[in-house]
Amino acid sequence: MNKRHWGAALAVLTISTVGLAGCSADPAGSGSGGGDEGGTLIVYTNSNSDGRGEWITEKAADEGIDIEIVGLGGADLANRIVAEKNNPVGDVVFGLNNMYFETLKSEEAITAYEPSWAGEVDQESGDPDDGAFWPLVEQAIVTVYDTNTVSESDAPDDTSDLWTDDQYDGRYEVNTLLGQATTQLVLAGLLTQHLDEDGDLGVSDEGWEEVEAYFAHGSPATEGTDLYVRLTNGEVDYGVLPSSGITARDAKYGTVTGVISPEVGVPYVTEQISVIAGTPRQAQAEKFIDWFGSAEVQGEFAQEFSAYPVNEQAREQALPEVIELIDSLEKQDIDYGFVRENIAAWVEKTELEYLP
């Protein structure tokens, strides 16, 4: 089946990179912050929506860990951490994917720490070379619709039908804020299907034509308006969402979400966690990581927010619907190393030439 209905729990995802210069800490070292200064632990994340930030803050307080969540979009957050690396404000960062963390590592903006639960996760999903960052949750980006208003038979079998078939013209949302992680992942998912070493920025003309068509035939997202508001008021019929956000929205808006599963697959990424280099609260940062990434907490988090933990023990507590979804969606084959090298230029070209 190419289309699945999911009225219960699902799982999340993200992508991008930054290219700022500078140096500070040793990403493979043991930390440079000293580690015993008191005060509130500042936790940077792009994964604090739908009540996640409040839940983590409350649960951490129960463990005697005083934290303040600072939430930003993926690209903005990565840029901020690099910009602050010579005078860090944050102490811990989590939620960004491997792409972001590889950039933070290369910029020496994070520092290695082996958490107490290291043996419970596949280190290959994080940073197997240096242990500068460690995996928490596996996530995907999906194209969704409300089966209350769009029948499964009317939904396209492939996402590309949305911008190639006239019946869907203007009926799907496109996010034009290319500084956001999810949007960049969508862009990368399109372009990596058309790589050509002789093409513009490593992409064939066909690939760029597809990007042009994707934005030209979509309905630009309205800043501050949730996709599901637009779905329920009939403004659009389809849109892109990190899959773990579906359950909360179905409960809030009364939707019954359908998911399009294209033959090429959907992008998958893994959220990571790390100590920010230079933190004066190294010991507190390590305590938070040990606590938050533990099987117990990740299991509770998975049940509360429909996540798919990397921690093998925590995964046993994941909702059956989540496991079924992850198992059913094909992973798109994406060369993330190549994407990391080219995403900034791809974004610039798209913004200059193809955005409405």
Secondary structure, 3 states (H helix, E strand, C coil): CCEEEECCCCCCCCCCCCCCCCCCCCCCCCCCCCCCCCCCEEEEECCCCCCHHHHHHHHHHHCCCCEEEEECCHHHHHHHHHHCCCCCCCCEEEEEEHHHHHHHHHCCCEECCCCCCHHHCCHHHCCCCCCCCEEEEEEEEEEEEECCCCCCCCCCCCCCHHHHCHHHCCCEEECCCCCCHHHHHHHHHHHHHHEEEEEECCECHHHHHHHHHHHHCCEECCCCCCHHHHHHCCCCCEEEEEHHHHHHHHHHHCCCEEEECCCCCECEEEEEEEEECCCCCHHHHHHHHHHHCCHHHHHHHHHHHCCEECCHHHHCCCCHHHHHHHHHCCECCCCHHHHHHHHHHHHHHHHHHCCC
